[in-house]
Structures are given as structure tokens and as C-alpha cells.
Amino acid sequence: MKHSVRAIVRTGTTIASVRAVDAAGQEKDFLGDAFISTMPVKDLINGIEPPAPEKVRQVATALPYRDFITVGLLLKK
């Protein structure tokens, strides 16, 4: 909250952290076991460091967006 995402940091095929900056310009890495994204898929894929494979980035960038979709999640924890 009140942070802008700068990068989604991956190790192999696993997301390790999300790098964000606050309103004061302070950068912070948020570590976690699981991440839920509300970003458009094209922004998510293009924000990954190191970059996703070229073919994955091409497909993500070409995705069309038509409508707003609401998704509900039910988590045990």
C-alpha cells in the first residue's frame, strides 16, 4: 500500500520478492512465499527481473483486454 512496484524479482521460475518504492523514494523488497497480483498480465510479465523469455514477453504484450473482470478468492489462511 502506498508503494509503486518497480520489479517482480524471480529466482528460476519462482517469484522471490517484489521491489517497490514508497512516496519518499525509499526502495524496499517485499519477500514472501506467495504473491497475488492485480496487475494486467502484460505489465506483470514485463516487470519480471531477470526478464521472462522473449516468447513469453511477446505473447503477454500481445494480449487483448476487453472488459473489467472481478475475481473472488477464498484462502484458508
Order of alpha helices (4+ residues) and beta strands (2+ residues): beta-beta-beta-alpha-beta-alpha
